């Protein structure tokens, strides 16, 4: 069985498209993915930009977040065509993983908003939906964590090095695969468990840790000091 890691990058739909926004507030502008074989070795990668139909520009905040510009997507193919190629690239007999379930929801909503009814009965897409795993939640369970976290934080706390710039579809897919591979290796998993345990173990301290007792004087010390001073003065 193959293991596919997917990440989508999105752009906001322009405000004038109110009916579209009721179903999907965003459009996909990039699909990035990594495919591992049954031994968790890299087999292939997928990266394509998607030309948005309901906004003429990539909004500045998404340019800043993803690095994707209007020029990058101006010559890109439509969402439907890129999705078809991605489904074909995935093949069969695989599990697909994303960091949270947001990307799966985006596909569902965008297909509906764009009226792409041909995908309703597409066996490849339906297989994908049936074998989709929210790896953010799965990772939380595997590491016995109390809450979910961002991909970059999970990689960092695992003691691994985040590869590349976050919010690039292919880069995020690679780093999700990085965590997955480490969790399947007993030695790496033990290191990850230890790192997370240490990171989330609260530091215990007392008020004594906050006080420098060397700077304190007590009543007996002050009294003795005054007595000594009096004796010295009388002797003079």
TAVEN-V821592 format. One record per residue. N is the residue number from 1. RES is the residue in one letter. PHI is phi in whole degrees, 0 to 359 (NA if undefined). PSI is psi in degrees with one decimal (* if undefined). OMEGA is omega as a letter, one per 30 degrees, with the letter a starting at -180 (999 if undefined). Layout:
n:N res:RES phi:PHI psi:PSI omega:OMEGA
n:N res:RES phi:PHI psi:PSI omega:OMEGA
This chain:
n:1 res:X phi:NA psi:138.1 omega:l
n:2 res:X phi:271 psi:160.6 omega:l
n:3 res:X phi:232 psi:117.9 omega:a
n:4 res:X phi:247 psi:134.8 omega:a
n:5 res:X phi:242 psi:123.3 omega:a
n:6 res:X phi:240 psi:147.0 omega:l
n:7 res:X phi:215 psi:132.6 omega:l
n:8 res:X phi:253 psi:145.5 omega:l
n:9 res:X phi:245 psi:142.9 omega:a
n:10 res:X phi:233 psi:164.5 omega:l
n:11 res:X phi:227 psi:148.9 omega:l
n:12 res:X phi:292 psi:146.3 omega:l
n:13 res:X phi:283 psi:139.2 omega:l
n:14 res:X phi:299 psi:145.7 omega:a
n:15 res:X phi:299 psi:-27.1 omega:a
n:16 res:X phi:289 psi:-14.6 omega:a
n:17 res:X phi:268 psi:66.9 omega:a
n:18 res:X phi:296 psi:-40.9 omega:a
n:19 res:X phi:295 psi:-39.3 omega:l
n:20 res:X phi:295 psi:-44.2 omega:a
n:21 res:X phi:298 psi:-27.5 omega:l
n:22 res:X phi:299 psi:-26.8 omega:a
n:23 res:X phi:258 psi:-43.7 omega:a
n:24 res:X phi:216 psi:122.0 omega:a
n:25 res:X phi:278 psi:-12.6 omega:a
n:26 res:X phi:225 psi:163.9 omega:l
n:27 res:X phi:237 psi:146.4 omega:l
n:28 res:X phi:288 psi:133.7 omega:l
n:29 res:X phi:240 psi:-6.3 omega:l
n:30 res:X phi:203 psi:139.3 omega:l
n:31 res:X phi:241 psi:121.6 omega:l
n:32 res:X phi:238 psi:142.1 omega:a
n:33 res:X phi:204 psi:154.0 omega:l
n:34 res:X phi:232 psi:138.2 omega:l
n:35 res:X phi:243 psi:123.8 omega:l
n:36 res:X phi:254 psi:147.4 omega:l
n:37 res:X phi:277 psi:-172.7 omega:a
n:38 res:X phi:290 psi:-9.0 omega:l
n:39 res:X phi:256 psi:11.3 omega:l
n:40 res:X phi:68 psi:23.9 omega:l
n:41 res:X phi:265 psi:147.8 omega:a
n:42 res:X phi:297 psi:127.0 omega:l
n:43 res:X phi:252 psi:-39.6 omega:a
n:44 res:X phi:194 psi:165.2 omega:l
n:45 res:X phi:226 psi:153.8 omega:a
n:46 res:X phi:227 psi:132.6 omega:l
n:47 res:X phi:208 psi:119.8 omega:l
n:48 res:X phi:216 psi:138.0 omega:l
n:49 res:X phi:279 psi:157.1 omega:l
n:50 res:X phi:233 psi:132.8 omega:l
n:51 res:X phi:279 psi:120.6 omega:l
n:52 res:X phi:290 psi:146.8 omega:l
n:53 res:X phi:257 psi:-18.1 omega:a
n:54 res:X phi:241 psi:25.8 omega:l
n:55 res:X phi:198 psi:133.0 omega:a
n:56 res:X phi:277 psi:-11.1 omega:l
n:57 res:X phi:226 psi:159.8 omega:l
n:58 res:X phi:273 psi:119.5 omega:a
n:59 res:X phi:296 psi:145.7 omega:a
n:60 res:X phi:310 psi:-40.7 omega:a
n:61 res:X phi:294 psi:-28.5 omega:l
n:62 res:X phi:276 psi:-28.0 omega:l
n:63 res:X phi:297 psi:-45.3 omega:l
n:64 res:X phi:296 psi:-41.0 omega:a
n:65 res:X phi:288 psi:-47.0 omega:a
n:66 res:X phi:258 psi:-21.9 omega:a
n:67 res:X phi:82 psi:-0.9 omega:a
n:68 res:X phi:274 psi:128.5 omega:a
n:69 res:X phi:252 psi:168.7 omega:l
n:70 res:X phi:301 psi:-38.6 omega:l
n:71 res:X phi:297 psi:-35.8 omega:a
n:72 res:X phi:298 psi:-36.7 omega:a
n:73 res:X phi:260 psi:-4.6 omega:a
n:74 res:X phi:298 psi:-32.8 omega:l
n:75 res:X phi:255 psi:10.7 omega:a
n:76 res:X phi:283 psi:165.2 omega:a
n:77 res:X phi:276 psi:172.9 omega:a
n:78 res:X phi:286 psi:161.7 omega:l
n:79 res:X phi:304 psi:-46.2 omega:a
n:80 res:X phi:299 psi:-45.1 omega:a
n:81 res:X phi:291 psi:-41.3 omega:l
n:82 res:X phi:294 psi:-40.2 omega:l
n:83 res:X phi:296 psi:-40.0 omega:l
n:84 res:X phi:299 psi:-44.0 omega:l
n:85 res:X phi:294 psi:-36.9 omega:l
n:86 res:X phi:294 psi:-42.7 omega:l
n:87 res:X phi:300 psi:-42.5 omega:l
n:88 res:X phi:295 psi:-41.1 omega:a
n:89 res:X phi:297 psi:-37.1 omega:a
n:90 res:X phi:298 psi:-36.7 omega:l
n:91 res:X phi:76 psi:-136.5 omega:a
n:92 res:X phi:223 psi:171.6 omega:l
n:93 res:X phi:55 psi:66.3 omega:l
n:94 res:X phi:210 psi:162.2 omega:l
n:95 res:X phi:248 psi:144.1 omega:l
n:96 res:X phi:240 psi:136.4 omega:a
n:97 res:X phi:235 psi:140.9 omega:l
n:98 res:X phi:223 psi:156.3 omega:l
n:99 res:X phi:275 psi:93.0 omega:a
n:100 res:X phi:94 psi:173.0 omega:a
n:101 res:X phi:261 psi:11.3 omega:a
n:102 res:X phi:295 psi:-37.2 omega:a
n:103 res:X phi:292 psi:-38.6 omega:l
n:104 res:X phi:297 psi:-44.2 omega:l
n:105 res:X phi:298 psi:-38.1 omega:l
n:106 res:X phi:298 psi:-44.4 omega:l
n:107 res:X phi:300 psi:-47.7 omega:a
n:108 res:X phi:301 psi:-47.8 omega:a
n:109 res:X phi:290 psi:-40.6 omega:a
n:110 res:X phi:291 psi:-39.5 omega:l
n:111 res:X phi:299 psi:-43.2 omega:l
n:112 res:X phi:293 psi:-44.9 omega:a
n:113 res:X phi:296 psi:-33.9 omega:a
n:114 res:X phi:270 psi:2.5 omega:l
n:115 res:X phi:65 psi:33.2 omega:a
n:116 res:X phi:274 psi:70.2 omega:a
n:117 res:X phi:294 psi:-21.4 omega:a
n:118 res:X phi:297 psi:-23.1 omega:l
n:119 res:X phi:280 psi:-13.8 omega:a
n:120 res:X phi:299 psi:-32.8 omega:a
n:121 res:X phi:246 psi:16.1 omega:a
n:122 res:X phi:286 psi:115.7 omega:a
n:123 res:X phi:297 psi:-34.1 omega:a
n:124 res:X phi:293 psi:-41.6 omega:l
n:125 res:X phi:289 psi:-39.7 omega:l
n:126 res:X phi:295 psi:-36.8 omega:l
n:127 res:X phi:298 psi:-42.1 omega:l
n:128 res:X phi:300 psi:-48.4 omega:l
n:129 res:X phi:301 psi:-41.6 omega:a
n:130 res:X phi:291 psi:-22.2 omega:a
n:131 res:X phi:245 psi:22.9 omega:a
n:132 res:X phi:273 psi:132.6 omega:a
n:133 res:X phi:238 psi:129.6 omega:l
n:134 res:X phi:281 psi:97.5 omega:a
n:135 res:X phi:283 psi:-19.8 omega:l
n:136 res:X phi:299 psi:-46.2 omega:l
n:137 res:X phi:288 psi:-38.5 omega:l
n:138 res:X phi:297 psi:-41.8 omega:l
n:139 res:X phi:297 psi:-40.2 omega:l
n:140 res:X phi:302 psi:-42.6 omega:l
n:141 res:X phi:291 psi:-43.0 omega:a
n:142 res:X phi:298 psi:-37.4 omega:a
n:143 res:X phi:264 psi:4.6 omega:l
n:144 res:X phi:58 psi:44.9 omega:a
n:145 res:X phi:269 psi:156.5 omega:a
n:146 res:X phi:273 psi:-16.3 omega:a
n:147 res:X phi:207 psi:161.7 omega:l
n:148 res:X phi:278 psi:166.3 omega:l
n:149 res:X phi:209 psi:171.3 omega:l
n:150 res:X phi:293 psi:158.9 omega:l
n:151 res:X phi:299 psi:-46.5 omega:a
n:152 res:X phi:297 psi:-38.3 omega:l
n:153 res:X phi:291 psi:-39.3 omega:l
n:154 res:X phi:298 psi:-42.7 omega:l
n:155 res:X phi:296 psi:-44.8 omega:a
n:156 res:X phi:297 psi:-48.7 omega:a
n:157 res:X phi:292 psi:-20.8 omega:l
n:158 res:X phi:284 psi:-8.2 omega:a
n:159 res:X phi:84 psi:12.6 omega:l
n:160 res:X phi:261 psi:164.4 omega:l
n:161 res:X phi:260 psi:121.7 omega:l
n:162 res:X phi:295 psi:126.6 omega:a
n:163 res:X phi:265 psi:110.1 omega:l
n:164 res:X phi:92 psi:-164.7 omega:a
n:165 res:X phi:261 psi:129.9 omega:a
n:166 res:X phi:297 psi:155.6 omega:l
n:167 res:X phi:71 psi:25.5 omega:l
n:168 res:X phi:253 psi:129.0 omega:a
n:169 res:X phi:306 psi:-48.6 omega:a
n:170 res:X phi:290 psi:-40.4 omega:l
n:171 res:X phi:298 psi:-46.0 omega:l
n:172 res:X phi:295 psi:-37.0 omega:l
n:173 res:X phi:296 psi:-41.7 omega:l
n:174 res:X phi:298 psi:-42.0 omega:a
n:175 res:X phi:287 psi:-31.1 omega:l
n:176 res:X phi:295 psi:-41.8 omega:l
n:177 res:X phi:296 psi:-35.2 omega:l
n:178 res:X phi:300 psi:-45.9 omega:l
n:179 res:X phi:296 psi:-42.7 omega:a
n:180 res:X phi:300 psi:-48.2 omega:a
n:181 res:X phi:298 psi:-42.4 omega:a
n:182 res:X phi:296 psi:-37.5 omega:a
n:183 res:X phi:289 psi:-17.6 omega:l
n:184 res:X phi:266 psi:-3.0 omega:l
n:185 res:X phi:255 psi:122.2 omega:a
n:186 res:X phi:300 psi:-40.8 omega:a
n:187 res:X phi:292 psi:-46.2 omega:l
n:188 res:X phi:295 psi:-37.8 omega:l
n:189 res:X phi:297 psi:-41.8 omega:l
n:190 res:X phi:298 psi:-40.4 omega:l
n:191 res:X phi:295 psi:-40.9 omega:l
n:192 res:X phi:296 psi:-44.6 omega:l
n:193 res:X phi:300 psi:-43.0 omega:a
n:194 res:X phi:296 psi:-44.0 omega:a
n:195 res:X phi:298 psi:-42.7 omega:l
n:196 res:X phi:290 psi:-37.8 omega:l
n:197 res:X phi:298 psi:-43.8 omega:l
n:198 res:X phi:293 psi:-38.9 omega:a
n:199 res:X phi:293 psi:-32.5 omega:a
n:200 res:X phi:254 psi:8.9 omega:l
n:201 res:X phi:273 psi:117.0 omega:a
n:202 res:X phi:295 psi:143.8 omega:l
n:203 res:X phi:281 psi:125.6 omega:a
n:204 res:X phi:263 psi:127.2 omega:l
n:205 res:X phi:216 psi:161.9 omega:l
n:206 res:X phi:245 psi:173.7 omega:l
n:207 res:X phi:298 psi:-26.4 omega:l
n:208 res:X phi:297 psi:-28.3 omega:l
n:209 res:X phi:290 psi:-18.5 omega:a
n:210 res:X phi:264 psi:-6.9 omega:a
n:211 res:X phi:245 psi:132.6 omega:l
n:212 res:X phi:267 psi:96.6 omega:a
n:213 res:X phi:294 psi:-18.3 omega:a
n:214 res:X phi:293 psi:-19.5 omega:a
n:215 res:X phi:266 psi:-0.9 omega:a
n:216 res:X phi:265 psi:144.0 omega:l
n:217 res:X phi:240 psi:137.5 omega:a
n:218 res:X phi:257 psi:166.2 omega:a
n:219 res:X phi:304 psi:-44.2 omega:a
n:220 res:X phi:298 psi:-38.7 omega:l
n:221 res:X phi:295 psi:-43.3 omega:l
n:222 res:X phi:296 psi:-40.5 omega:a
n:223 res:X phi:296 psi:-44.9 omega:l
n:224 res:X phi:297 psi:-38.4 omega:l
n:225 res:X phi:296 psi:-42.7 omega:l
n:226 res:X phi:294 psi:-40.3 omega:l
n:227 res:X phi:298 psi:-45.1 omega:l
n:228 res:X phi:297 psi:-38.5 omega:l
n:229 res:X phi:294 psi:-37.7 omega:a
n:230 res:X phi:294 psi:-43.1 omega:a
n:231 res:X phi:297 psi:-42.4 omega:a
n:232 res:X phi:298 psi:-43.6 omega:a
n:233 res:X phi:295 psi:-39.7 omega:a
n:234 res:X phi:292 psi:-34.9 omega:l
n:235 res:X phi:292 psi:-30.3 omega:l
n:236 res:X phi:289 psi:* omega:999
